Structure formats: C-alpha cells, structure tokens
C-alpha cells in the first residue's frame, strides 16, 4: 500500500531534482522512492552483516594455540 508524504525542499534543489527526473524520464517522486529504498536496503544489509560478524566473534576462532605443558617448555628457546 502506498501513502503520500509532503516534503519541504529548497526551490533550487527542487528545480535540479526536476531536471534530473526529466533526464532519467521519471518523476521526482520516483527518484525519492528509489533513494529511500536504497537507503533502507543498505541499512538492512549492514544490520545483517553486523549480526553475522558478532555471531562469528561469539563462536570464536580456532587459531591452533596449544598452551605449553610446563613453565620450562614456555621459556624454552
């Protein structure tokens, strides 16, 4: 379901937006919609990547570390 919104834009910005829309053979409304959809997708992608990264950190990584069995072994050169 689509809903209407009202925006207050600087006249010069609106003029440039209309020119851009005409060059792309679309409307200012479609340009705004496209940019908002992109911003939302980017945000959702960031949140998903953040969750995956935090889950990996929570699981940890096996770096193959084996603690020395004795103090002498630790200081052995």
N, CA and C atoms as a LAMMPS dump frame, in Angstrom:
ITEM: TIMESTEP
0
ITEM: NUMBER OF ATOMS
231
ITEM: BOX BOUNDS ff ff ff
-5.0000000000000000e+02 5.0000000000000000e+02
-5.0000000000000000e+02 5.0000000000000000e+02
-5.0000000000000000e+02 5.0000000000000000e+02
ITEM: ATOMS id mol type element x y z
1 1 1 N 0.837 -1.173 0
2 1 2 C 0 0 0
3 1 3 C 0.888 1.244 0
4 2 1 N 0.605 2.138 -0.865
5 2 2 C 1.389 3.365 -0.956
6 2 3 C 0.701 4.479 -0.191
7 3 1 N 1.514 5.383 0.342
8 3 2 C 0.993 6.534 1.074
9 3 3 C 1.692 7.785 0.565
10 4 1 N 1.014 8.879 0.634
11 4 2 C 1.583 10.153 0.207
12 4 3 C 2.287 10.829 1.372
13 5 1 N 3.343 11.584 1.044
14 5 2 C 4.025 12.401 2.042
15 5 3 C 4.217 13.792 1.455
16 6 1 N 4.46 14.745 2.315
17 6 2 C 4.726 16.111 1.878
18 6 3 C 6.142 16.465 2.291
19 7 1 N 6.892 17.026 1.36
20 7 2 C 8.269 17.429 1.634
21 7 3 C 8.413 18.924 1.429
22 8 1 N 9.248 19.527 2.236
23 8 2 C 9.614 20.924 2.02
24 8 3 C 11.041 20.925 1.506
25 9 1 N 11.204 21.401 0.282
26 9 2 C 12.519 21.433 -0.347
27 9 3 C 12.866 22.851 -0.753
28 10 1 N 14.137 23.134 -0.735
29 10 2 C 14.636 24.393 -1.251
30 10 3 C 14.259 24.481 -2.735
31 11 1 N 13.867 25.65 -3.192
32 11 2 C 13.423 25.811 -4.585
33 11 3 C 14.497 25.373 -5.58
34 12 1 N 15.739 25.728 -5.297
35 12 2 C 16.823 25.371 -6.212
36 12 3 C 17.008 23.853 -6.26
37 13 1 N 16.917 23.211 -5.103
38 13 2 C 17.028 21.75 -5.058
39 13 3 C 15.886 21.106 -5.841
40 14 1 N 14.681 21.609 -5.666
41 14 2 C 13.535 21.058 -6.386
42 14 3 C 13.706 21.233 -7.895
43 15 1 N 14.199 22.391 -8.309
44 15 2 C 14.42 22.632 -9.74
45 15 3 C 15.428 21.628 -10.297
46 16 1 N 16.517 21.42 -9.568
47 16 2 C 17.534 20.466 -10.013
48 16 3 C 16.997 19.037 -10.004
49 17 1 N 16.171 18.717 -9.019
50 17 2 C 15.571 17.378 -8.955
51 17 3 C 14.641 17.147 -10.141
52 18 1 N 13.896 18.166 -10.524
53 18 2 C 13.002 18.04 -11.683
54 18 3 C 13.802 17.833 -12.961
55 19 1 N 14.916 18.535 -13.08
56 19 2 C 15.774 18.368 -14.261
57 19 3 C 16.335 16.947 -14.292
58 20 1 N 16.815 16.482 -13.15
59 20 2 C 17.356 15.123 -13.063
60 20 3 C 16.286 14.091 -13.411
61 21 1 N 15.096 14.279 -12.88
62 21 2 C 13.999 13.351 -13.165
63 21 3 C 13.675 13.349 -14.657
64 22 1 N 13.649 14.52 -15.27
65 22 2 C 13.354 14.605 -16.704
66 22 3 C 14.439 13.899 -17.516
67 23 1 N 15.696 14.071 -17.113
68 23 2 C 16.795 13.401 -17.817
69 23 3 C 16.683 11.886 -17.72
70 24 1 N 16.154 11.406 -16.603
71 24 2 C 16.003 9.963 -16.403
72 24 3 C 14.628 9.466 -16.837
73 25 1 N 13.835 10.363 -17.404
74 25 2 C 12.485 10.028 -17.872
75 25 3 C 11.647 9.408 -16.751
76 26 1 N 11.664 10.072 -15.601
77 26 2 C 10.908 9.604 -14.442
78 26 3 C 10.377 10.82 -13.689
79 27 1 N 9.847 10.599 -12.509
80 27 2 C 9.31 11.699 -11.707
81 27 3 C 10.191 11.943 -10.487
82 28 1 N 10.019 13.108 -9.886
83 28 2 C 10.739 13.411 -8.65
84 28 3 C 10.326 12.404 -7.578
85 29 1 N 9.059 12.065 -7.547
86 29 2 C 8.566 11.086 -6.58
87 29 3 C 9.277 9.744 -6.752
88 30 1 N 9.454 9.314 -7.994
89 30 2 C 10.14 8.044 -8.253
90 30 3 C 11.608 8.125 -7.843
91 31 1 N 12.24 9.28 -8.063
92 31 2 C 13.635 9.454 -7.635
93 31 3 C 13.754 9.342 -6.116
94 32 1 N 12.851 10.001 -5.409
95 32 2 C 12.871 9.956 -3.943
96 32 3 C 12.629 8.529 -3.46
97 33 1 N 11.656 7.864 -4.058
98 33 2 C 11.349 6.481 -3.686
99 33 3 C 12.562 5.583 -3.894
100 34 1 N 13.218 5.736 -5.036
101 34 2 C 14.397 4.927 -5.356
102 34 3 C 15.5 5.127 -4.316
103 35 1 N 15.747 6.37 -3.945
104 35 2 C 16.805 6.658 -2.979
105 35 3 C 16.456 6.147 -1.582
106 36 1 N 15.198 6.28 -1.193
107 36 2 C 14.783 5.769 0.119
108 36 3 C 14.862 4.242 0.166
109 37 1 N 14.455 3.588 -0.91
110 37 2 C 14.549 2.124 -0.96
111 37 3 C 16.001 1.677 -0.853
112 38 1 N 16.897 2.376 -1.542
113 38 2 C 18.32 2.04 -1.487
114 38 3 C 18.857 2.232 -0.069
115 39 1 N 18.49 3.328 0.578
116 39 2 C 18.962 3.596 1.939
117 39 3 C 18.486 2.514 2.904
118 40 1 N 17.241 2.083 2.754
119 40 2 C 16.694 1.037 3.626
120 40 3 C 17.391 -0.295 3.36
121 41 1 N 17.599 -0.641 2.083
122 41 2 C 18.31 -1.888 1.746
123 41 3 C 19.721 -1.886 2.322
124 42 1 N 20.413 -0.754 2.157
125 42 2 C 21.775 -0.649 2.683
126 42 3 C 21.787 -0.834 4.195
127 43 1 N 20.843 -0.22 4.868
128 43 2 C 20.773 -0.316 6.331
129 43 3 C 20.492 -1.755 6.757
130 44 1 N 19.547 -2.394 6.075
131 44 2 C 19.219 -3.783 6.409
132 44 3 C 20.412 -4.697 6.145
133 45 1 N 21.121 -4.458 5.052
134 45 2 C 22.31 -5.253 4.747
135 45 3 C 23.379 -5.073 5.804
136 46 1 N 23.55 -3.84 6.266
137 46 2 C 24.525 -3.563 7.318
138 46 3 C 24.149 -4.301 8.6
139 47 1 N 22.883 -4.243 8.968
140 47 2 C 22.436 -4.905 10.198
141 47 3 C 22.643 -6.414 10.116
142 48 1 N 22.353 -7.007 8.961
143 48 2 C 22.548 -8.45 8.794
144 48 3 C 24.029 -8.805 8.884
145 49 1 N 24.878 -8.012 8.245
146 49 2 C 26.32 -8.268 8.292
147 49 3 C 26.849 -8.116 9.714
148 50 1 N 26.334 -7.138 10.424
149 50 2 C 26.748 -6.92 11.813
150 50 3 C 26.38 -8.125 12.675
151 51 1 N 25.164 -8.646 12.499
152 51 2 C 24.733 -9.819 13.27
153 51 3 C 25.615 -11.029 12.965
154 52 1 N 25.937 -11.235 11.676
155 52 2 C 26.799 -12.368 11.305
156 52 3 C 28.184 -12.22 11.921
157 53 1 N 28.733 -11.011 11.871
158 53 2 C 30.073 -10.783 12.413
159 53 3 C 30.09 -10.998 13.926
160 54 1 N 29.078 -10.499 14.61
161 54 2 C 29.021 -10.685 16.062
162 54 3 C 28.844 -12.158 16.426
163 55 1 N 28.081 -12.892 15.626
164 55 2 C 27.904 -14.326 15.88
165 55 3 C 29.233 -15.061 15.706
166 56 1 N 30.004 -14.682 14.678
167 56 2 C 31.322 -15.304 14.477
168 56 3 C 32.248 -15.005 15.651
169 57 1 N 32.218 -13.781 16.126
170 57 2 C 33.064 -13.425 17.268
171 57 3 C 32.642 -14.19 18.518
172 58 1 N 31.348 -14.373 18.68
173 58 2 C 30.837 -15.107 19.84
174 58 3 C 31.313 -16.562 19.807
175 59 1 N 31.295 -17.175 18.614
176 59 2 C 31.768 -18.558 18.475
177 59 3 C 33.273 -18.638 18.661
178 60 1 N 33.963 -17.609 18.237
179 60 2 C 35.415 -17.592 18.332
180 60 3 C 36.062 -18.318 17.164
181 61 1 N 37.355 -18.208 17.097
182 61 2 C 38.125 -18.835 16.03
183 61 3 C 39.172 -19.753 16.644
184 62 1 N 39.37 -20.898 16.038
185 62 2 C 40.409 -21.814 16.475
186 62 3 C 41.698 -21.404 15.777
187 63 1 N 42.606 -20.83 16.536
188 63 2 C 43.87 -20.379 15.965
189 63 3 C 44.976 -21.411 16.136
190 64 1 N 44.613 -22.568 16.643
191 64 2 C 45.579 -23.649 16.78
192 64 3 C 46.532 -23.481 17.955
193 65 1 N 46.206 -22.629 18.893
194 65 2 C 47.079 -22.415 20.045
195 65 3 C 46.995 -23.596 20.997
196 66 1 N 48.152 -24.071 21.389
197 66 2 C 48.221 -25.148 22.377
198 66 3 C 49.094 -24.635 23.514
199 67 1 N 48.532 -24.468 24.698
200 67 2 C 49.335 -23.935 25.797
201 67 3 C 50.465 -24.897 26.153
202 68 1 N 51.601 -24.358 26.556
203 68 2 C 52.721 -25.224 26.939
204 68 3 C 52.348 -26.057 28.161
205 69 1 N 52.901 -27.248 28.214
206 69 2 C 52.56 -28.14 29.323
207 69 3 C 53.303 -27.774 30.603
208 70 1 N 54.39 -27.015 30.467
209 70 2 C 55.129 -26.622 31.671
210 70 3 C 55.732 -25.239 31.476
211 71 1 N 56.154 -24.669 32.576
212 71 2 C 56.791 -23.353 32.533
213 71 3 C 58.103 -23.433 31.75
214 72 1 N 58.846 -24.52 31.939
215 72 2 C 60.115 -24.693 31.223
216 72 3 C 59.892 -24.734 29.712
217 73 1 N 58.857 -25.43 29.309
218 73 2 C 58.556 -25.505 27.878
219 73 3 C 58.194 -24.117 27.337
220 74 1 N 57.522 -23.324 28.147
221 74 2 C 57.125 -21.986 27.731
222 74 3 C 58.35 -21.115 27.458
223 75 1 N 59.351 -21.208 28.331
224 75 2 C 60.536 -20.365 28.2
225 75 3 C 61.644 -21.004 27.373
226 76 1 N 61.407 -22.196 26.862
227 76 2 C 62.394 -22.884 26.043
228 76 3 C 62.614 -22.114 24.745
229 77 1 N 63.861 -21.992 24.344
230 77 2 C 64.156 -21.237 23.118
231 77 3 C 64.779 -22.116 22.103
